[in-house]
Amino acid sequence: MIETLFRIAVAVVVAYGIIRLGMFMLGSLSRPIPEPPPAGELRRVKIHYRCSVCGTELFIRTAPDEDPPPPRHCLEDMDLVAPIE
């Protein structure tokens, strides 16, 4: 008898969690897209990064400042690759 009540309680808690997760996901789809930043807030840069672990490359073309911090990939900071030009 106690085992049956425990299973029912666990089922109710799991069902509640699934419903909350579903409502959160549907709510996130209904939110409008945020406004773009004002003109002039982003600067044009030409920076090339490479992950030292897996070799993934990333090009940054706009950034909020001229020397943005390196992005992280494979839980490590990416390495700045000097332009050939």
Secondary structure, DSSP 4 states (H G I P E B T S, - for coil): -HHHHHHHHHHHHHHHHHHHHHHHHHHHHHSPPPPPPPTTSSEEEEEEEE-TTT--EEEEEEESSSSPPPPEETTEEPEEEPP--
